Amino acid sequence: MTKLHKRRGPLALVALGLAAMLTLSACSGDGSPGGGPGQPGSTDAQQTAATSAKLMVQPADGARDVPPADAAQVSITDGELQAVTLTNPDGKQVAGRLAADKRSWTVTEPLGYGKTYTWSGTALGADGKQNTINGSFTTVNPRRQLAATLNVGDNQTYGIAMPIALTFGTKVTDKAAVERALTVETTPKTEGSWAWVSDTTVHWRPKDYWQPNTQVKVTANLYGRKIGEGIYGKQDVTASFSIGRSQIVKGDTRTHHMQVIRDGVQIADYPVSYGLDSDPGRVTHSGVHVVMSKHATYSMNNPRYNYFDVNVPWAVRISNNGEFIHGLAESVWAQGKQNISHGCLNLSPARAKEYYDGALVGDPVEITGSTQTLSARDGDYSDWTYSWAEWTKLSALAS
């Protein structure tokens, strides 16, 4: 070759052109003479391109105690998958999806607990060799399966202070694992955080009140996940809901009134009797309460103060510590003048009905002026008693 490069005549040009054609043929890999792997005249680049396929099967053959939530997948480099089957102990094929480039196949249905699954199939390598897919693995058999419930429901509408609550039937020991399985999607985008308010309950609340008309989807992908030693999630739970108009109740125990502010406009100013100020056991607590439920009639009981089965109309629960907004004809004389109740906000029955009809679960009720302050011990929806900095520290994933 050195001599050919030194020559200047037509023969040299012909020789160089022939060498270039041979080089292009080898690089193209189109099957022309001199282009086949391992054949005389093949290039290093072509031999590298035709390497053997590498098959990866997850979980690995013989794996045991596999969490069903772990990805079950077959993938290949330097080749394509031709057929992949995962079979359960009953001989039924598990649903799966082959990627468009035919380089991976992934399970698309939940695997069961305590079951052995078997792989089979074939793959074709770039070197033209066929590869067999085989192996088996066994999923974990949990000591306990733990279920959870959400406080929100599909297609429901809630107020602007509504927290999302996920509650388990027993203590959660791996709170971080649970939190990693939770997602909240919002339109428009809303800043918020999960926080563990007890060993069995985790809440998500926005940094500030929800923007009206926000669309929310919460998903707890718990099934198949380890959430404690020998404890795994029993099922996934999800809900899609809406936030309605803005409505805020503002009440001051010193003025004996409460105002209803809807979308920034005051629509009502009601005379009220709050809890008796002189008795710490009866005083209405200051702080941000949240409407929790509505009842056309409700039976009130308080053994400490020796009253039982007192039925009141149009009761709106605002805390699990016994505080309601409800009608009470017997206290109309005090409404707007004195605080005499056992912690509730008493209205006339007609005014209570008017408020009841317009209230949504999740509406904030902001009380000021009393001698006692609402705290985390006062009910299930005490989310707004925390500052944002305090709230985010209650996340199991807080840094």
C-alpha positions as CSV (number, residue, x, y, z in Angstrom):
1,M,0.0,0.0,0.0
2,T,2.9,2.4,0.7
3,K,4.0,2.1,-2.9
4,L,0.6,2.8,-4.3
5,H,0.3,6.1,-2.3
6,K,3.6,7.2,-3.9
7,R,2.6,6.6,-7.5
8,R,1.2,9.5,-9.5
9,G,-0.1,7.7,-12.7
10,P,-3.6,6.4,-13.7
11,L,-3.0,3.0,-12.3
12,A,-2.5,4.4,-8.9
13,L,-5.9,6.3,-9.1
14,V,-7.6,3.1,-10.1
15,A,-6.1,1.2,-7.3
16,L,-7.1,3.8,-4.8
17,G,-10.7,3.9,-6.1
18,L,-10.9,0.1,-5.7
19,A,-9.7,0.3,-2.1
20,A,-12.3,3.0,-1.3
21,M,-15.1,0.8,-2.7
22,L,-14.0,-2.1,-0.7
23,T,-13.9,0.0,2.5
24,L,-17.4,1.3,1.9
25,S,-18.7,-2.2,1.2
26,A,-17.2,-3.4,4.5
27,C,-18.7,-0.6,6.5
28,S,-22.1,-0.8,5.0
29,G,-22.7,-4.3,6.2
30,D,-24.9,-5.0,3.2
31,G,-23.7,-8.5,2.6
32,S,-21.3,-7.6,-0.3
33,P,-18.1,-9.5,-0.6
34,G,-15.6,-8.9,2.2
35,G,-18.4,-7.5,4.5
36,G,-19.3,-10.6,6.6
37,P,-18.2,-11.0,10.2
38,G,-15.3,-13.3,10.7
39,Q,-14.8,-13.5,6.9
40,P,-11.6,-12.4,5.1
41,G,-11.7,-8.7,4.5
42,S,-14.1,-7.9,7.4
43,T,-13.4,-4.8,9.5
44,D,-13.1,-4.4,13.3
45,A,-16.0,-1.9,13.3
46,Q,-18.3,-4.5,11.6
47,Q,-17.3,-7.3,14.0
48,T,-18.1,-4.9,16.9
49,A,-21.6,-4.1,15.5
50,A,-22.5,-7.8,15.3
51,T,-21.8,-8.6,19.0
52,S,-23.8,-11.2,20.8
53,A,-27.1,-10.1,22.4
54,K,-27.3,-9.4,26.1
55,L,-30.5,-10.5,27.8
56,M,-31.5,-9.1,31.1
57,V,-34.4,-10.7,33.1
58,Q,-35.8,-9.0,36.2
59,P,-36.4,-10.5,38.7
60,A,-33.5,-12.8,38.2
61,D,-34.0,-16.5,37.8
62,G,-34.5,-18.1,41.3
63,A,-35.3,-14.8,43.0
64,R,-37.5,-15.2,46.1
65,D,-39.6,-12.9,48.3
66,V,-40.0,-10.5,45.4
67,P,-42.4,-7.6,46.2
68,P,-45.1,-7.6,43.5
69,A,-44.6,-3.8,43.0
70,D,-41.1,-4.4,41.7
71,A,-40.8,-4.1,38.0
72,A,-41.0,-7.4,36.1
73,Q,-39.2,-6.9,32.8
74,V,-37.1,-8.5,30.0
75,S,-34.8,-6.3,28.0
76,I,-32.1,-6.9,25.4
77,T,-29.1,-5.0,24.0
78,D,-27.8,-5.7,20.5
79,G,-30.9,-7.5,19.3
80,E,-34.7,-7.7,19.5
81,L,-37.2,-9.6,21.5
82,Q,-39.3,-12.0,19.4
83,A,-41.7,-13.4,21.9
84,V,-42.0,-13.1,25.7
85,T,-44.4,-14.9,28.1
86,L,-44.7,-14.8,31.8
87,T,-46.9,-17.5,33.2
88,N,-48.6,-17.7,36.6
89,P,-48.9,-21.0,38.7
90,D,-52.2,-21.7,37.0
91,G,-50.7,-21.6,33.6
92,K,-52.3,-18.2,32.7
93,Q,-50.2,-15.7,30.8
94,V,-49.6,-12.4,32.6
95,A,-50.4,-9.3,30.6
96,G,-47.4,-7.3,29.3
97,R,-46.3,-4.8,26.7
98,L,-43.6,-5.0,24.1
99,A,-41.8,-1.7,23.5
100,A,-41.9,-0.2,20.0
101,D,-38.2,-0.8,19.5
102,K,-38.7,-4.5,20.6
103,R,-35.9,-4.1,23.2
104,S,-38.0,-4.5,26.3
105,W,-41.2,-6.2,27.6
106,T,-42.8,-5.1,30.8
107,V,-45.6,-6.6,32.9
108,T,-48.7,-4.5,32.9
109,E,-50.9,-6.2,35.5
110,P,-50.4,-6.7,39.2
111,L,-48.6,-9.8,40.3
112,G,-50.0,-11.9,43.1
113,Y,-48.5,-12.5,46.6
114,G,-46.9,-15.8,47.3
115,K,-46.8,-17.1,43.7
116,T,-44.2,-18.5,41.4
117,Y,-44.0,-17.0,37.9
118,T,-42.1,-18.5,34.9
119,W,-40.5,-16.8,32.0
120,S,-40.3,-18.1,28.4
121,G,-39.6,-16.7,25.0
122,T,-37.0,-16.0,22.3
123,A,-34.9,-13.1,21.2
124,L,-32.8,-12.5,18.1
125,G,-29.3,-11.1,18.5
126,A,-27.7,-8.7,16.1
127,D,-25.3,-11.5,15.2
128,G,-28.2,-13.5,13.9
129,K,-28.3,-16.0,16.8
130,Q,-31.5,-16.9,18.5
131,N,-31.5,-16.7,22.3
132,T,-33.9,-18.5,24.7
133,I,-35.6,-16.6,27.5
134,N,-36.3,-18.7,30.6
135,G,-36.2,-18.6,34.4
136,S,-38.7,-18.2,37.3
137,F,-39.1,-16.2,40.5
138,T,-41.4,-16.2,43.5
139,T,-43.2,-13.2,45.0
140,V,-43.3,-12.6,48.8
141,N,-45.9,-14.0,51.0
142,P,-46.6,-11.2,53.5
143,R,-47.1,-11.6,57.2
144,R,-49.8,-9.0,56.9
145,Q,-51.5,-6.9,54.2
146,L,-52.3,-3.4,55.3
147,A,-55.2,-1.5,53.7
148,A,-55.8,2.3,53.7
149,T,-58.7,4.6,53.0
150,L,-58.9,8.1,51.6
151,N,-61.2,10.9,53.0
152,V,-61.9,12.2,49.5
153,G,-64.1,10.7,46.8
154,D,-64.3,10.7,43.1
155,N,-66.3,13.5,41.4
156,Q,-66.8,15.3,44.8
157,T,-66.3,19.0,45.4
158,Y,-64.6,20.4,48.5
159,G,-63.8,23.7,50.1
160,I,-60.5,25.6,49.8
161,A,-59.0,24.3,53.2
162,M,-59.7,20.6,52.5
163,P,-56.8,18.3,53.5
164,I,-56.2,14.9,51.8
165,A,-56.0,12.2,54.5
166,L,-54.8,8.6,54.0
167,T,-55.6,6.4,57.0
168,F,-54.3,2.9,57.7
169,G,-55.9,0.3,60.0
170,T,-52.8,-0.1,62.1
171,K,-49.5,1.6,62.8
172,V,-47.2,2.2,59.8
173,T,-43.5,1.5,60.6
174,D,-42.0,2.4,57.3
175,K,-43.6,5.8,56.7
176,A,-41.0,6.8,54.1
177,A,-41.9,3.8,51.9
178,V,-45.5,4.8,52.0
179,E,-44.8,8.4,51.2
180,R,-42.8,7.4,48.1
181,A,-45.9,5.6,46.8
182,L,-48.1,8.7,47.0
183,T,-48.7,11.3,44.4
184,V,-50.9,14.4,44.2
185,E,-51.5,15.9,40.7
186,T,-53.2,19.3,40.5
187,T,-54.4,21.7,37.8
188,P,-53.3,24.4,38.3
189,K,-50.0,23.4,39.9
190,T,-50.3,23.6,43.7
191,E,-47.5,23.5,46.2
192,G,-48.2,21.1,49.1
193,S,-46.7,18.5,51.3
194,W,-47.5,15.2,53.0
195,A,-47.2,15.2,56.8
196,W,-47.7,12.3,59.3
197,V,-50.2,13.5,61.9
198,S,-50.2,10.1,63.6
199,D,-48.7,6.7,63.2
200,T,-51.7,5.6,61.2
201,T,-52.6,8.8,59.2
202,V,-50.7,10.9,56.7
203,H,-52.2,14.2,55.3
204,W,-51.5,16.3,52.3
205,R,-52.4,20.0,52.4
206,P,-51.4,22.9,50.1
207,K,-49.1,25.6,51.4
208,D,-52.0,28.1,51.3
209,Y,-55.7,27.6,50.8
210,W,-56.5,25.8,47.5
211,Q,-57.2,28.0,44.5
212,P,-60.9,27.8,43.6
213,N,-61.8,25.3,40.9
214,T,-58.5,23.3,41.2
215,Q,-58.7,19.8,39.8
216,V,-57.0,17.2,42.0
217,K,-56.0,13.5,41.6
218,V,-54.5,11.6,44.5
219,T,-52.9,8.2,44.0
220,A,-51.6,5.8,46.6
221,N,-49.7,3.0,44.8
222,L,-49.5,0.7,47.8
223,Y,-50.2,-2.7,46.5
224,G,-47.2,-4.9,46.5
225,R,-45.0,-2.4,48.4
226,K,-43.2,-3.2,51.6
227,I,-44.4,-0.8,54.3
228,G,-43.0,-2.6,57.4
229,E,-41.2,-5.7,58.4
230,G,-43.3,-8.5,56.8
231,I,-46.1,-5.9,56.0
232,Y,-47.1,-5.0,52.5
233,G,-49.8,-2.9,50.9
234,K,-53.1,-4.6,50.3
235,Q,-54.5,-2.4,47.5
236,D,-54.0,0.8,45.6
237,V,-56.4,3.7,46.3
238,T,-57.1,6.7,44.2
239,A,-59.6,9.6,43.9
240,S,-60.2,12.5,41.6
241,F,-62.0,15.6,42.9
242,S,-62.5,19.3,42.6
243,I,-62.1,22.4,44.7
244,G,-65.2,24.6,44.6
245,R,-65.7,28.3,45.2
246,S,-63.9,30.1,47.9
247,Q,-65.9,30.4,51.1
248,I,-64.4,31.5,54.5
249,V,-66.3,31.9,57.8
250,K,-64.8,34.6,60.0
251,G,-65.9,34.6,63.6
252,D,-64.9,36.7,66.6
253,T,-66.1,35.4,70.0
254,R,-65.9,39.0,71.4
255,T,-68.3,40.4,68.9
256,H,-70.7,37.4,69.0
257,H,-71.0,37.5,65.3
258,M,-69.7,35.4,62.3
259,Q,-69.4,36.6,58.7
260,V,-69.5,34.4,55.6
261,I,-67.1,35.6,52.8
262,R,-67.7,34.0,49.4
263,D,-65.3,34.7,46.6
264,G,-64.1,37.7,48.5
265,V,-67.6,39.2,49.1
266,Q,-69.4,39.1,52.4
267,I,-72.7,37.4,51.9
268,A,-73.9,37.1,55.5
269,D,-73.3,38.4,59.0
270,Y,-75.0,36.2,61.6
271,P,-75.5,36.9,65.4
272,V,-73.9,33.9,67.2
273,S,-73.5,32.6,70.7
274,Y,-70.1,31.0,71.1
275,G,-68.8,28.8,74.0
276,L,-68.9,30.1,77.5
277,D,-65.7,32.1,77.9
278,S,-65.2,31.5,81.6
279,D,-65.1,27.7,81.3
280,P,-62.0,26.3,79.5
281,G,-64.0,23.2,78.9
282,R,-66.7,25.1,77.0
283,V,-64.9,27.9,75.3
284,T,-64.8,27.9,71.5
285,H,-61.2,27.5,70.3
286,S,-59.6,30.2,68.2
287,G,-57.8,29.1,65.1
288,V,-58.5,27.7,61.6
289,H,-61.2,25.0,61.8
290,V,-62.3,23.0,58.7
291,V,-65.8,21.9,57.9
292,M,-65.8,18.1,58.3
293,S,-69.4,16.9,57.7
294,K,-73.0,18.2,57.5
295,H,-76.1,16.7,59.3
296,A,-79.7,17.8,58.9
297,T,-80.1,16.8,62.5
298,Y,-77.5,15.7,65.1
299,S,-77.8,14.3,68.6
300,M,-75.5,16.1,71.0
301,N,-74.0,14.3,74.0
302,N,-71.6,15.6,76.7
303,P,-71.4,13.4,79.8
304,R,-69.0,15.9,81.4
305,Y,-71.7,18.5,81.4
306,N,-74.5,16.0,82.0
307,Y,-76.5,16.4,78.8
308,F,-77.5,13.6,76.4
309,D,-79.4,13.2,73.2
310,V,-80.0,16.9,72.6
311,N,-81.1,17.0,68.9
312,V,-80.1,20.1,67.0
313,P,-80.9,21.1,63.4
314,W,-78.6,21.9,60.6
315,A,-75.4,20.8,62.3
316,V,-72.0,21.5,60.5
317,R,-69.1,19.8,62.2
318,I,-65.9,22.0,62.2
319,S,-63.7,19.9,64.5
320,N,-63.6,16.5,66.1
321,N,-63.3,18.1,69.5
322,G,-67.1,18.6,69.5
323,E,-67.4,22.0,67.9
324,F,-70.2,22.5,65.4
325,I,-72.1,25.4,63.8
326,H,-75.8,24.5,64.3
327,G,-79.2,25.9,65.0
328,L,-80.6,26.2,68.6
329,A,-83.8,28.0,69.2
330,E,-83.3,28.0,73.0
331,S,-80.3,30.3,72.8
332,V,-81.7,32.9,70.3
333,W,-81.9,35.4,73.2
334,A,-78.2,35.2,73.7
335,Q,-77.1,35.1,70.0
336,G,-75.2,38.3,69.2
337,K,-75.0,39.2,72.9
338,Q,-73.5,36.5,75.1
339,N,-71.5,33.4,74.8
340,I,-73.3,30.6,76.6
341,S,-72.8,27.4,74.5
342,H,-70.6,24.3,75.2
343,G,-68.2,25.3,72.5
344,C,-70.5,25.3,69.4
345,L,-71.5,28.3,67.3
346,N,-75.3,28.6,67.9
347,L,-77.5,30.3,65.3
348,S,-81.2,30.5,65.0
349,P,-82.6,27.5,63.1
350,A,-83.4,29.6,60.1
351,R,-80.0,31.2,59.9
352,A,-78.4,27.8,60.5
353,K,-80.3,26.3,57.6
354,E,-79.1,29.2,55.3
355,Y,-75.5,28.6,56.3
356,Y,-75.8,24.8,56.1
357,D,-77.2,24.9,52.5
358,G,-74.2,26.9,51.3
359,A,-71.4,25.1,53.2
360,L,-69.0,22.6,51.7
361,V,-66.9,20.0,53.5
362,G,-63.4,21.5,53.5
363,D,-64.5,25.2,54.0
364,P,-62.3,27.0,56.5
365,V,-63.9,28.5,59.6
366,E,-61.5,31.1,61.2
367,I,-62.2,31.9,64.8
368,T,-60.5,34.6,66.8
369,G,-60.9,36.2,70.2
370,S,-61.2,33.3,72.6
371,T,-59.1,32.3,75.6
372,Q,-58.2,28.9,74.1
373,T,-56.4,28.1,70.8
374,L,-57.1,25.2,68.5
375,S,-54.2,22.7,68.5
376,A,-53.2,19.4,66.8
377,R,-54.9,17.6,69.7
378,D,-58.3,19.1,68.9
379,G,-59.4,17.0,65.9
380,D,-58.6,15.1,62.8
381,Y,-58.4,18.2,60.5
382,S,-56.0,20.3,62.5
383,D,-53.7,20.8,59.5
384,W,-54.0,24.6,59.5
385,T,-52.8,24.9,63.1
386,Y,-49.3,24.3,61.8
387,S,-47.1,26.9,60.1
388,W,-45.8,25.8,56.7
389,A,-42.3,25.2,58.1
390,E,-43.7,23.0,60.9
391,W,-45.9,21.1,58.5
392,T,-43.2,20.2,56.0
393,K,-41.0,18.8,58.9
394,L,-43.7,16.2,59.5
395,S,-43.0,14.5,56.2
396,A,-41.1,11.2,56.5
397,L,-39.0,12.4,53.5
398,A,-38.0,15.7,55.0
399,S,-34.3,16.3,54.7
